[in-house]
Structures are given as C-alpha cells and as structure tokens.
Amino acid sequence: MQYQNIVEGKILDRPNRFIAHVEIEGKGGDGTCENTGRCKELLLPGVKVYLEKSGNPNRKTAYDLVAVEKAGLGLVNIDSQAPNQVVMEWLRGFGFEKLKPEYVFSDSRVDFYMERDESLPKAFWEYGEREERNGKEQRAENIRMQSQELLNVSGISVNIS
C-alpha cells in the first residue's frame, strides 16, 4: 500500500471525530480523519501530521489525515482503513482465489473470508492492532487469530504473536 500526494502539516484542533483543522504551508485547512476514535493522545495542537491530498475537487475536504508524529514513538499511521488494505495485499500473495474483507457471517462481521482451493478448508480471519490507552501501548484485548490452524492446513505457515 502506498499513499500518493503526501503533504506535511500540523494540527490546529479537532472539532469532531471526522474533521481535523490543520495548517499546511502556513495556511489553514481541513482534513478528513479516517480514524473516528478519540486519538486524544496523538492529535494534539501543534503536532506534525501527514495528509494525503485528494484528487477529487468535489470533496468537502481536500485532505485525508494519514499519520501523526508521536514523541518517543515516531510515526503513527491513524488511517483506520490502512490495516485491512495492507493485510489484503499480504494475503493476495498467498494465492487465495476468494478474499473478502469485512465479511458478514451469521450475526457477526469478520475481517476476512478466504478460499484458496476447493479441497482445502475455508478460513475466517480476525486480527488485532496495537492501540494506545492511558498513554501506554497495549495489545487490544480482542486480538484473535481464529484461523491460525486453517492457514497452516492451507499450506501457509504463519506465526502471529
């Protein structure tokens, strides 16, 4: 996954979960925040951010907020759509014939549904991300690798820790 048209800016404020007021090249502007979480440990006034300029002139905001620099941690991607895109690209490299993100199964939603070969089992995969709580990076409690065994049966050796 690669972003295009990245520009550097700094946070002025974040009036709601969807918009961030930013300064880019000395001018104020708005950026859409794809991460609707609070991100209050990250999106502080004055911090350096990276935004992707949209190619759509009809959008309400010209930029998407992609990453923020966090002292002592470095660059943090806050695009909530990025993890699924990155994992999707990674899984494609294993030859899955069917790969469906955000798959609805019964009354649940799983991150991915995968089929590789009719003779092999179908797989559901739910993964987790690192997140920061109370100023400390922790593993989210809901991190699960439900299809570890199925991936191994499918001829893919994966060790998720």
C-alpha positions in Angstrom: 0.0 0.0 0.0 1.4 3.4 -0.9 -0.1 6.8 -0.4 0.0 9.4 -3.1 0.4 13.2 -2.8 1.5 13.4 0.8 1.9 16.8 2.4 3.2 17.8 5.9 1.1 19.8 8.2 0.4 20.4 11.9 -2.8 20.0 13.9 -4.6 23.1 14.9 -7.5 21.3 16.6 -10.0 18.5 16.1 -13.6 19.8 16.5 -15.1 16.4 16.0 -14.3 12.8 15.2 -14.4 13.3 11.5 -12.5 16.6 10.9 -9.1 18.0 11.9 -8.2 21.6 11.4 -4.7 21.7 10.1 -2.1 24.1 8.9 -0.4 23.3 5.6 2.3 25.5 4.2 1.2 28.3 6.5 -2.4 28.2 5.6 -5.4 26.7 7.5 -7.4 23.9 6.1 -9.5 20.9 6.9 -8.6 17.2 6.7 -10.9 14.2 7.0 -9.9 11.9 9.8 -10.5 8.3 8.7 -10.0 7.2 12.3 -13.1 8.1 14.3 -11.6 7.1 17.6 -10.7 9.9 20.0 -6.9 9.7 19.4 -6.5 12.4 22.1 -3.0 11.1 22.9 -2.0 11.8 19.3 -3.9 14.6 17.8 -2.7 17.5 20.0 -2.4 21.1 18.8 1.0 21.7 17.1 2.0 18.1 16.4 3.3 17.3 12.9 0.9 15.3 10.7 1.0 13.9 7.2 -2.0 14.2 4.9 -2.9 12.8 1.5 -4.2 15.3 -0.9 -7.4 14.1 -2.6 -7.7 14.1 -6.4 -11.4 14.8 -6.1 -12.2 18.5 -6.4 -15.8 17.9 -5.3 -14.9 16.7 -1.8 -15.7 18.8 1.3 -12.1 18.4 2.5 -9.1 18.4 0.3 -7.0 16.1 2.5 -7.2 12.9 4.5 -5.2 12.7 7.7 -2.8 9.7 7.4 -0.2 9.8 10.1 1.0 11.7 13.1 4.4 12.0 14.8 4.4 11.0 18.4 7.3 11.9 20.6 9.2 8.9 21.8 7.3 6.6 19.4 7.8 8.0 15.9 5.4 8.0 13.0 1.9 6.5 13.8 -0.5 5.7 11.0 -4.0 6.7 12.0 -5.8 5.7 8.8 -8.3 3.1 10.1 -8.7 1.8 6.5 -4.9 1.0 6.1 -4.7 -2.2 8.2 -7.3 -4.1 6.1 -5.7 -2.8 2.9 -2.2 -3.9 4.0 -3.4 -7.3 5.2 -5.4 -7.8 1.9 -2.3 -7.1 -0.2 -0.3 -9.5 2.0 -2.9 -12.3 1.8 -3.1 -11.9 -2.0 0.5 -13.0 -2.2 -0.6 -16.5 -0.8 -2.8 -17.3 -3.8 -6.2 -17.0 -2.3 -8.8 -17.3 -5.0 -11.5 -15.6 -2.9 -10.6 -12.9 -0.5 -13.5 -10.8 1.0 -12.8 -8.1 3.6 -15.5 -7.2 6.2 -17.3 -10.5 5.7 -20.7 -10.9 7.3 -21.2 -14.3 8.9 -24.3 -15.1 10.8 -24.8 -12.0 13.0 -21.1 -11.2 13.1 -18.5 -9.5 10.9 -15.0 -10.9 10.5 -12.1 -9.1 9.0 -11.6 -11.6 6.1 -13.1 -14.6 4.5 -10.7 -16.6 2.4 -10.8 -19.5 0.0 -7.6 -20.9 -1.6 -8.5 -24.3 -3.1 -11.8 -26.3 -3.1 -10.0 -29.2 -1.4 -8.8 -27.0 1.5 -10.9 -25.6 4.3 -12.3 -22.1 4.0 -11.0 -19.6 6.5 -12.2 -16.6 8.5 -9.5 -14.3 9.9 -9.9 -11.7 12.6 -6.8 -9.7 13.5 -6.0 -7.0 16.0 -3.9 -3.9 16.1 -1.8 -2.2 18.6 -3.5 0.7 20.3 -2.6 3.3 23.0 -4.6 3.5 26.2 -3.8 5.9 29.1 -0.5 6.8 27.5 0.7 3.2 27.2 0.8 1.0 24.2 -1.0 -2.2 24.8 -2.4 -5.1 22.8 -6.1 -4.8 22.4 -8.0 -7.4 24.4 -9.9 -8.6 21.4 -6.9 -9.7 19.4 -7.7 -13.1 18.0 -6.2 -15.2 15.3 -9.1 -17.5 14.7 -7.8 -19.1 11.5 -4.2 -19.8 12.5 -4.7 -23.6 12.1 -6.7 -23.2 8.9 -3.9 -21.1 7.3 -1.4 -23.8 8.3 -3.6 -26.5 6.8 -3.8 -24.4 3.6 -0.1 -24.7 3.2 0.7 -21.3 4.7 3.0 -21.2 7.7 2.1 -18.1 9.8 3.0 -17.3 13.3 1.0 -14.4 14.7 2.1 -13.2 18.1 
